Amino acid sequence: MPNAFDALMADSFEALLFDAGELRELVVSDGAGGKKTIRPVVLWSRDALSRPTITKVGGVYLGDALLSLWETELDRRPLEGEFIESPAGVQWEILNVMSSNGVHYIALSATRAA
């Protein structure tokens, strides 16, 4: 059940989208082996992941971009190891998905460091 904090976080994200969001083409998995093209307003940052790394068993993964969007923009939660294209034809691997207060924060990589 949402509380005052959740409502404040949702309002803050909505304000960020209004001020800094961009309409972006995303080609995502439909969960049944196919692809679906959507055009939501998102936050796309190439700077947000320039310093931190995401460490997993078997290697260190360097994030190239952080995609933030409302959970309701996608039919299902994206999975690590899947790919998102943005724009169509430009593939980004999903390294990590964190969801909070109705927003997906998706770390993406165009390259991998082993």
N, C-alpha and C positions, 0 to 999 in steps of 0.2 A: 504494500500500500504506500503510495507516494506521501512524503511529508514535505514540510516547508523547504528543507534543504534541497530535496529532489526537484521541487518546482523552481527554486532559484537557479539550480544548475541548468535545467532545461531552458529557462529564460535567457541565461548567459550564453548558452550555445546558440540559441536562435539569434541573439544579437550579434555574435561572432559571424554567423552565416550571412546575416544582413550586411555587415560591414566588410567582411573579407572573403566571403564565399564566392565560389565560381561555379557556373554551370559546366559540368564536365561529363563527357561521354565515358561510360564504363561498360565493358563487356564482361559479364559475370557468369559463373556456372549456374545452371538452373536446377542442379541437384539430381538430374536424370540423365547426365551425360551430354547435355546440350549446352548452348550458350544463349544468353539473353542480353540485349543492349538496353541500358537505362541512361537517363540524363538528369541526375539529381544535382542540387546545389550542395557542394562539399567544401571542406577545407583541404587543400592539397599543399603540403609543405615539403620542400626539398631540404630545408635547413633544420627541421626539428630533430632529425636523426643523424646529424653530421658528426656528433661526438659519441653518443652511446652506442654500444654494441649489444646484440642479443645473443647470449651464450646458450647453446644447446649441446646435448651430448653428441660428440662426434665433430664438433666444429664451432667456429665463431661466425655468426652471420651479421654482416654489416648492412644496416638499413639505409636505403637511398631516399625514401619518401614516407611520409605519414599521411594517410587518408583518413579523414574524420567525417562521418555522416550519420544521420539518424538511422537507427536499427530498422525502422519501418520502410526505408528505401529498398531494403533487400528482402527477398522471400525467406531467406534462412541465414543463419550465421555462417560467414565464410570460414573455411578450414585452413589451417597451416599447411603449406605445401601446394595448395591450389594456386591458380593464376587468375589475375585480373588484367584485362587489357584497358589501357587508357593512354591515348585514344585507341580506337580499334586498330589492331595489328601491332601495338607496342605492349609487350608482355611484361608483367610485374609479378614476381612470386610473393605470396603471402607468407611472411615470416612469423607474425604474431598478431593475434586479435585480442584486444581488451575491450570489454563493454562496460559502460557505467552510465547510469541515469538516462538510458535510452539512446546512447551514442556508441557507435563502433569506432574504435581507434585502431586502424589497421597499419602495421608496419610492413612496408613493401620493399622489395629489392629487385634491381635489374641485374645485379651481380652477386656472386657468392664468394666468400673467402673461406677456405678449408683449413 
